[in-house]
Every structure is written in structure tokens, then in C-alpha cells.
């Protein structure tokens, strides 16, 4: 059987401290979460020499049930890159996670999904051509066979 051709129903995600999957884990009631800071270049907006005035910065916190089914997204638009900074977005992400109560930072196992925020696709979106699941927007990280929770950037 050609296992590399199949995108699994659930994607394991390994927590890597101080990297893209730093803010993943489980709540005390068993829900799972994935938080991160990301960006979007709006479609139709020309890039200029100063891309920092165009790129839109977001903080997102995806919530899943204990079986890995997507429930909801808490998000915050931080402004353009020129209007915000990493310490501000990180603080907001940590604030959103603290609203979940007691959490344990650990690996998670969740189903791919997508949601729309401000007209842009966000989520863990299957790419059937490349046989990957990409963290959107911006294809920040990509999960692939052998589906062991590791990812490429």
C-alpha cells in the first residue's frame, strides 16, 4: 500500500518549545489547542518596498475537542507589521491561552480544518496535490508523511 499517498483523518503535531508549535497542548477538561502568530499579505494589494505597511499580523488560538475535532478560533488582528511587534503579539497569545484555564503544553492529535478570518483562509488545510497538511495562511509549516508530528517550514 502506498501510505504516503494518504492524508490521515487526524494529524499528530509535536510540540517544539520556542518554535512554531510552542503554544500547543491540552486544557484540564481535555480540549486541545494550537496557538500561533501569523501574517497575511492581502490579495490584490500591491507589495511596495515597504511591505511592513501591507502585511497584516494575527494572533490565533484554535480550539479542538478531546477527539481532535475543530470547535472554534479565538483571534486578534494586531495591525500591520509596521504597527505592532513580536512582544505585543506574544503577550496577546499568552493572554488568550490563559483564558482556557489550566493547560498542559504537550503534543496534540487533531483533524484538518479551515476557517475564514477577515476573508482569508486559516487552519490546517490539506493540500491534496502535495499530499501535505499546511498551516495557513502563508503555509507557515507543513505536515507530511510519515505523519509523525514533525513538520517542515
PAVEX-64846 format. One record per residue (C-alpha): residue number from 1; residue in three letters; x, y, z. Coordinates in Angstrom, 3 decimals. Example, Ala and Ser with C-alpha at 12.3 -4.5 7.8 and 13.67 -1.06 7.14 Angstrom:
2
(1, 'ALA', (12.300, -4.500, 7.800))
(2, 'SER', (13.670, -1.060, 7.140))
***
This chain:
153
(1, 'UNK', (0.000, 0.000, 0.000))
(2, 'UNK', (1.225, 3.480, -0.823))
(3, 'UNK', (0.809, 5.087, 2.621))
(4, 'UNK', (2.477, 8.317, 1.574))
(5, 'UNK', (-0.461, 8.985, -0.758))
(6, 'UNK', (-2.986, 9.121, 2.095))
(7, 'UNK', (-3.629, 12.186, 4.232))
(8, 'UNK', (-4.769, 10.829, 7.620))
(9, 'UNK', (-8.032, 11.873, 9.259))
(10, 'UNK', (-6.069, 13.159, 12.276))
(11, 'UNK', (-2.714, 14.902, 12.236))
(12, 'UNK', (-0.281, 14.393, 15.115))
(13, 'UNK', (1.555, 17.592, 15.996))
(14, 'UNK', (4.687, 17.514, 18.136))
(15, 'UNK', (5.312, 20.373, 20.482))
(16, 'UNK', (8.625, 22.073, 19.850))
(17, 'UNK', (9.457, 24.556, 22.568))
(18, 'UNK', (10.430, 28.029, 21.329))
(19, 'UNK', (9.470, 27.186, 17.750))
(20, 'UNK', (6.281, 27.096, 15.631))
(21, 'UNK', (4.465, 24.602, 17.858))
(22, 'UNK', (5.449, 26.080, 21.208))
(23, 'UNK', (1.850, 27.022, 22.077))
(24, 'UNK', (0.048, 23.689, 21.697))
(25, 'UNK', (-1.422, 21.443, 24.332))
(26, 'UNK', (-4.459, 20.370, 26.283))
(27, 'UNK', (-6.791, 22.001, 28.764))
(28, 'UNK', (-7.783, 20.468, 32.088))
(29, 'UNK', (-11.107, 19.324, 30.558))
(30, 'UNK', (-9.353, 17.531, 27.672))
(31, 'UNK', (-9.803, 20.073, 24.900))
(32, 'UNK', (-6.790, 20.618, 22.679))
(33, 'UNK', (-5.412, 23.928, 21.440))
(34, 'UNK', (-2.957, 25.344, 18.920))
(35, 'UNK', (-1.930, 28.971, 19.205))
(36, 'UNK', (0.395, 30.937, 16.992))
(37, 'UNK', (1.259, 34.286, 15.479))
(38, 'UNK', (0.930, 34.593, 11.719))
(39, 'UNK', (0.523, 37.043, 8.878))
(40, 'UNK', (-1.370, 37.628, 5.649))
(41, 'UNK', (-0.475, 39.596, 2.555))
(42, 'UNK', (-3.897, 40.757, 1.303))
(43, 'UNK', (-4.757, 39.666, -2.232))
(44, 'UNK', (-4.921, 42.473, -4.738))
(45, 'UNK', (-2.801, 44.825, -2.638))
(46, 'UNK', (0.455, 45.557, -4.432))
(47, 'UNK', (3.647, 44.944, -2.494))
(48, 'UNK', (5.767, 48.010, -2.170))
(49, 'UNK', (9.304, 48.483, -0.995))
(50, 'UNK', (7.858, 48.835, 2.478))
(51, 'UNK', (5.914, 45.560, 2.818))
(52, 'UNK', (5.570, 46.196, 6.573))
(53, 'UNK', (2.743, 48.636, 5.825))
(54, 'UNK', (0.776, 45.966, 3.926))
(55, 'UNK', (1.345, 42.693, 5.779))
(56, 'UNK', (-1.423, 42.027, 8.323))
(57, 'UNK', (-0.432, 40.390, 11.634))
(58, 'UNK', (-2.730, 37.994, 13.521))
(59, 'UNK', (-2.777, 36.014, 16.719))
(60, 'UNK', (-4.892, 32.856, 16.503))
(61, 'UNK', (-5.873, 30.206, 19.004))
(62, 'UNK', (-7.590, 27.140, 17.585))
(63, 'UNK', (-9.657, 25.039, 19.977))
(64, 'UNK', (-10.444, 21.351, 19.401))
(65, 'UNK', (-12.462, 18.860, 21.419))
(66, 'UNK', (-10.711, 15.924, 23.121))
(67, 'UNK', (-11.157, 13.840, 19.931))
(68, 'UNK', (-9.410, 16.449, 17.780))
(69, 'UNK', (-12.499, 17.928, 16.133))
(70, 'UNK', (-12.228, 21.654, 15.442))
(71, 'UNK', (-14.509, 23.743, 17.663))
(72, 'UNK', (-13.634, 27.420, 17.267))
(73, 'UNK', (-10.957, 30.055, 16.754))
(74, 'UNK', (-10.146, 32.944, 19.031))
(75, 'UNK', (-8.232, 35.550, 17.058))
(76, 'UNK', (-6.889, 39.063, 17.262))
(77, 'UNK', (-5.842, 41.343, 14.435))
(78, 'UNK', (-2.724, 43.143, 15.649))
(79, 'UNK', (-2.467, 45.612, 12.751))
(80, 'UNK', (0.115, 45.763, 10.034))
(81, 'UNK', (3.681, 44.692, 10.667))
(82, 'UNK', (4.710, 48.349, 10.948))
(83, 'UNK', (2.059, 48.906, 13.648))
(84, 'UNK', (2.906, 46.035, 16.004))
(85, 'UNK', (5.779, 43.939, 17.340))
(86, 'UNK', (6.542, 40.379, 18.418))
(87, 'UNK', (6.363, 41.067, 22.144))
(88, 'UNK', (2.870, 42.545, 21.805))
(89, 'UNK', (1.523, 39.644, 19.740))
(90, 'UNK', (3.161, 37.053, 22.002))
(91, 'UNK', (1.624, 38.717, 25.068))
(92, 'UNK', (-1.818, 38.625, 23.430))
(93, 'UNK', (-1.406, 34.939, 22.509))
(94, 'UNK', (-0.434, 34.073, 26.077))
(95, 'UNK', (-3.461, 36.055, 27.308))
(96, 'UNK', (-5.814, 34.067, 25.028))
(97, 'UNK', (-4.309, 30.794, 26.267))
(98, 'UNK', (-4.628, 31.870, 29.913))
(99, 'UNK', (-8.378, 32.273, 29.328))
(100, 'UNK', (-8.505, 28.485, 28.802))
(101, 'UNK', (-7.633, 27.894, 32.472))
(102, 'UNK', (-5.086, 25.268, 33.473))
(103, 'UNK', (-3.239, 23.937, 30.438))
(104, 'UNK', (-0.558, 21.353, 29.765))
(105, 'UNK', (1.786, 22.117, 26.885))
(106, 'UNK', (2.111, 18.847, 25.012))
(107, 'UNK', (1.726, 17.112, 21.647))
(108, 'UNK', (-1.763, 17.092, 20.117))
(109, 'UNK', (-3.731, 14.990, 17.615))
(110, 'UNK', (-6.300, 16.969, 15.586))
(111, 'UNK', (-8.321, 16.843, 12.385))
(112, 'UNK', (-7.515, 19.159, 9.474))
(113, 'UNK', (-9.903, 22.116, 9.162))
(114, 'UNK', (-10.223, 25.563, 7.723))
(115, 'UNK', (-11.927, 28.727, 8.829))
(116, 'UNK', (-12.230, 32.210, 7.350))
(117, 'UNK', (-10.992, 35.294, 9.207))
(118, 'UNK', (-11.342, 38.700, 7.557))
(119, 'UNK', (-11.787, 36.971, 4.194))
(120, 'UNK', (-8.611, 34.869, 4.500))
(121, 'UNK', (-8.287, 31.083, 4.914))
(122, 'UNK', (-6.779, 29.972, 8.221))
(123, 'UNK', (-6.322, 26.476, 9.619))
(124, 'UNK', (-4.697, 23.112, 8.990))
(125, 'UNK', (-5.599, 22.735, 5.355))
(126, 'UNK', (-4.994, 19.580, 3.280))
(127, 'UNK', (-3.063, 20.052, 0.045))
(128, 'UNK', (-4.139, 17.036, -1.993))
(129, 'UNK', (-1.627, 17.734, -4.783))
(130, 'UNK', (1.434, 17.792, -2.496))
(131, 'UNK', (-0.148, 15.340, -0.013))
(132, 'UNK', (0.534, 17.633, 2.922))
(133, 'UNK', (-1.455, 19.495, 5.555))
(134, 'UNK', (-0.384, 23.130, 5.667))
(135, 'UNK', (-0.788, 25.655, 8.440))
(136, 'UNK', (-2.495, 28.568, 6.717))
(137, 'UNK', (-2.266, 31.370, 5.977))
(138, 'UNK', (1.169, 31.631, 4.431))
(139, 'UNK', (1.855, 27.867, 4.559))
(140, 'UNK', (3.844, 28.587, 7.712))
(141, 'UNK', (4.531, 24.918, 8.379))
(142, 'UNK', (3.699, 21.739, 6.517))
(143, 'UNK', (2.925, 18.260, 7.864))
(144, 'UNK', (3.544, 15.220, 5.672))
(145, 'UNK', (4.210, 11.511, 5.532))
(146, 'UNK', (5.200, 9.636, 7.684))
(147, 'UNK', (2.725, 11.711, 9.739))
(148, 'UNK', (4.766, 11.521, 12.932))
(149, 'UNK', (4.053, 15.036, 14.183))
(150, 'UNK', (7.160, 16.612, 12.720))
(151, 'UNK', (6.900, 19.372, 10.135))
(152, 'UNK', (8.811, 21.432, 7.614))
(153, 'UNK', (8.935, 25.220, 7.493))
***
